[in-house]
Amino acid sequence: MSEDTPPGPSGGFACPIPKSDYTNILLAHGSGGKLTHDLIEKMFLPQFRNELLEPLHDGAVFTIGGNRYAFSTDSYVVNPIFFPGGNIGELAVNGTVNDLSMCGARPLYLSAAFIIEEGLPIDDLWKIVLAMQEAAKRAGVLLVTGDTKVVDRGKGDKIFINTSGVGIVDDEIDISPRKLKAGDKIIVNGEIALHGLAIMSVREGLEFETSIRSDTAPLNHLVEEMLRTTKKIHVLRDPTRGGVATTLNEIAEQADLGIVLDEENIPVPEDVKGACEVLGLDPLYVANEGKLLAFVSPEDSERLLAAMRAHPLGKDSAIIGEVVGRHAGTVVMRSKIGGTRIVDMLTGEQLPRIC
């Protein structure tokens, strides 16, 4: 028996502890990047592996009584809880609505669980509740169940929120990296890196020439319009933690295909570019909360792009790259000056507690 083999729950012995380069959890394990990926692949997935979990999508899609449903859950620990463009409450609602939407579902019902630290001002909690109410109304979903817990002062950090959601998926929709094909075009619905920079500006007391605000928004109505335009959308994903670069790497790895990006087509606001240059950040790795990446058949890409640009949350949409049959599992970017570079998954923690 190895010293790394803890007692099992019934007096036997569990599997050996997975090998890791770390003896303790780091903030970077929650970044959505390589360490998060390793934690899921080595510790969680082997113990819970099943057919519904296997796709590692933003939610599970399953059939009950002839109807297809999507189910998703997420927890929000963002610091600070109020930031330019939003707060933890609407972020929690929008985030779960968006995860369901990335499965091609129409979100219907949410749950909300609050872990509140003793001492949180009632006024702050009220503002968060009102923001959640407004976000749910905007998305057209109902909050139908929940839970509230309070922990001792100093044993939490103001408030944490978990939201879960259920939506319905139409039969003709099949969104999955296994549907990806060489030649598929990649569309983003607007300017990237806004949420991460908004959080950082408050947390670090930074002042930029213009006010950078979070892009947090519910994307379900945009996705519904996209799916009315074409059913040949093969993959949808919202590039939150780890940004566009990390999300594209995950998709390339799952599909066993390559991705080529065109730097000049990626919409990055000038104030975000300037802030990233000062801070030494790459906008491709900065978190978003109101953006999606759509992989669509080339024959439908221009039609889908036009439909997205007609929607308020897609007016700055752009085709930023394509799927290729070479360099499987790798993302490459063509630079504005004609060179190329590999765009790897986020390593370490760029900005902890971003959502």
Residue pairs with C-beta under 8 A, 6 or more apart in sequence:
1 13
2 16
4 16
4 17
5 13
5 14
5 15
5 16
5 17
6 13
6 14
6 17
7 13
7 14
8 14
15 46
15 47
18 42
18 43
18 46
19 42
20 38
20 42
22 29
22 35
26 35
26 349
27 349
27 352
27 353
28 35
28 36
28 348
28 349
28 352
29 35
29 36
29 39
30 36
30 241
30 349
30 352
30 353
31 241
31 242
31 346
31 348
31 349
31 350
31 352
32 240
32 241
32 242
32 246
32 287
32 346
33 241
33 242
33 246
33 345
33 346
33 347
33 348
33 349
33 350
34 345
34 346
34 347
34 348
35 348
35 349
36 241
36 242
37 250
37 345
40 56
45 53
45 56
52 60
52 61
52 62
53 60
55 61
55 176
55 177
55 178
55 254
56 250
56 254
57 102
57 103
57 176
58 72
58 98
58 99
58 100
58 102
58 103
58 237
58 238
59 70
59 71
59 72
59 99
59 100
59 102
59 103
59 105
59 165
59 167
60 70
60 71
60 72
61 68
61 69
61 70
61 103
61 104
61 105
61 169
62 68
62 69
62 71
63 69
67 168
68 168
68 169
68 170
68 171
69 105
69 166
69 167
69 168
69 169
70 100
70 103
70 104
70 105
70 166
70 167
70 168
70 169
71 164
71 165
71 166
72 96
72 99
72 100
72 103
72 164
72 165
73 96
73 162
73 163
73 164
73 165
74 92
74 95
74 96
74 99
74 162
74 163
74 164
75 160
75 161
75 162
76 88
76 91
76 92
76 95
76 160
76 161
76 162
76 163
76 355
77 157
77 160
77 353
77 355
78 88
78 91
78 199
78 353
78 354
78 355
79 157
79 199
79 203
79 352
79 353
80 199
80 202
80 203
81 87
81 88
81 124
81 128
81 158
81 159
82 88
82 124
82 127
82 202
83 198
83 199
83 202
83 214
84 198
84 201
84 202
84 211
84 212
84 213
84 214
85 194
85 195
85 198
85 213
85 214
85 215
85 216
86 131
86 214
86 216
86 289
87 127
87 128
87 131
88 128
88 159
88 161
89 127
89 128
89 129
89 130
89 131
89 132
89 135
89 161
90 131
90 132
90 134
90 135
90 216
91 214
91 216
91 289
91 355
92 112
92 132
92 161
92 162
92 163
93 110
93 112
93 132
93 135
93 136
93 139
93 141
93 143
93 163
93 218
94 135
94 139
94 216
94 217
94 218
94 219
94 289
94 290
95 163
95 216
95 240
95 289
95 355
96 107
96 110
96 163
96 164
96 165
97 107
97 110
97 135
97 139
97 141
97 165
97 218
97 219
97 220
98 218
98 219
98 220
98 238
98 289
98 290
98 292
99 165
99 238
100 106
100 107
100 165
100 166
100 167
100 220
101 107
101 167
101 218
101 219
101 220
101 223
101 236
101 238
101 292
102 175
102 223
102 236
102 237
102 238
102 292
103 167
103 169
103 175
103 236
104 169
104 170
104 173
104 174
104 175
104 223
104 227
104 233
104 236
105 167
105 168
105 169
106 167
106 168
106 169
106 170
106 220
106 224
107 139
107 140
107 141
107 165
107 166
107 167
107 220
108 141
108 142
108 165
108 166
108 167
108 168
109 141
109 142
109 143
109 144
109 165
109 166
110 136
110 141
110 142
110 143
110 144
110 163
110 164
110 165
111 143
111 144
111 145
111 146
111 147
111 163
111 164
111 165
112 132
112 143
112 146
112 147
112 161
112 162
112 163
113 146
113 147
113 148
113 149
113 161
113 162
113 163
114 146
114 147
114 148
114 149
114 159
114 160
114 161
115 149
115 150
115 151
115 156
115 159
115 160
115 161
115 162
116 125
116 148
116 149
116 150
116 151
116 156
116 158
116 159
117 150
117 151
117 152
117 153
117 154
117 155
117 156
117 157
117 158
117 159
118 150
118 151
118 152
118 153
119 153
120 158
120 159
124 158
124 159
125 159
128 159
128 161
132 143
135 218
136 142
136 143
138 218
139 218
139 220
139 221
140 220
140 221
141 165
170 227
172 231
173 227
173 231
175 233
175 234
175 235
175 236
176 234
176 235
177 234
177 235
177 251
177 254
177 255
178 254
178 255
179 234
179 235
180 234
180 235
180 251
180 255
180 257
180 295
180 323
181 234
181 257
181 297
181 323
182 257
182 323
182 324
182 325
183 297
183 298
183 322
183 323
184 234
184 235
184 295
184 296
184 297
184 298
184 322
184 323
185 295
185 296
185 297
185 298
185 301
185 319
185 321
185 322
186 248
186 259
186 261
186 293
186 294
186 295
186 319
186 320
186 321
186 322
186 323
187 293
187 294
187 296
187 301
187 304
187 305
187 308
187 317
187 318
187 319
187 320
188 239
188 244
188 266
188 267
188 291
188 292
188 293
188 294
188 317
188 318
188 320
189 219
189 222
189 291
189 292
189 294
189 308
189 313
189 314
189 316
189 317
190 215
190 267
190 290
190 291
190 313
190 314
190 315
190 316
190 317
191 215
191 267
191 268
191 269
191 272
191 316
192 239
192 243
192 244
192 266
192 267
192 268
192 272
192 283
192 284
192 286
192 288
192 291
193 243
193 268
193 269
193 272
193 276
193 283
193 284
193 286
193 287
193 288
194 212
194 213
194 214
194 215
194 269
194 272
194 288
194 290
195 214
195 215
195 216
195 240
195 286
195 287
195 288
195 289
195 290
195 354
195 355
196 243
196 286
196 287
196 288
196 350
196 351
196 354
197 208
197 212
197 272
197 275
197 276
197 286
198 212
198 213
198 214
199 214
199 287
199 351
199 354
200 206
200 279
200 351
201 207
201 208
201 212
201 275
206 275
206 279
208 271
208 274
208 275
209 271
209 274
210 271
212 269
212 271
212 272
212 275
214 289
214 290
215 288
215 289
215 290
215 291
216 289
216 290
217 289
217 290
217 313
219 238
219 290
219 292
219 313
221 311
221 313
222 292
222 308
222 311
222 313
222 314
223 236
223 292
225 307
225 308
225 310
225 311
226 233
226 294
226 304
226 307
226 308
227 233
228 307
229 300
229 303
229 304
229 307
230 296
230 297
230 300
230 303
230 304
232 296
232 297
232 299
232 300
233 294
233 295
233 296
233 304
234 295
234 296
234 297
235 251
235 255
235 293
235 294
235 295
236 292
236 293
236 294
236 295
237 247
237 250
237 251
237 292
237 293
238 247
238 288
238 289
238 291
238 292
238 293
239 246
239 247
239 248
239 287
239 288
239 291
239 292
239 293
240 247
240 287
240 288
240 289
240 354
240 355
241 287
241 354
241 355
242 285
242 287
242 345
242 346
243 283
243 284
243 285
243 286
243 287
243 288
243 346
244 266
244 284
244 285
244 288
244 291
244 293
245 282
245 284
245 285
245 331
245 343
245 344
245 345
245 346
246 285
246 345
246 346
247 293
248 259
248 261
248 293
248 331
248 343
249 329
249 330
249 331
249 343
249 344
249 345
250 345
251 259
251 293
251 295
252 258
252 259
252 328
252 329
252 330
252 331
253 329
255 323
256 328
256 329
257 323
257 324
257 325
257 328
257 329
258 323
258 324
258 325
258 326
258 327
258 328
258 329
258 330
258 331
258 332
259 321
259 322
259 323
259 324
259 330
259 331
259 332
260 321
260 322
260 324
260 331
260 332
260 333
260 334
261 320
261 321
261 331
261 332
261 333
261 334
261 343
262 320
262 321
262 333
262 334
263 333
263 334
263 335
263 336
264 336
265 318
265 319
265 320
265 321
266 283
266 284
266 318
266 320
267 316
267 318
267 320
268 283
272 283
272 286
273 283
275 281
276 282
276 283
276 286
281 350
284 343
285 346
285 350
286 350
286 351
287 351
287 354
287 355
289 355
290 313
294 304
294 308
295 323
296 304
298 322
301 319
305 317
305 318
305 319
307 314
308 314
308 317
309 315
309 316
309 317
321 333
330 342
331 342
331 343
331 344
332 340
332 341
332 342
332 343
333 340
333 341
333 342
333 343
334 340
335 341
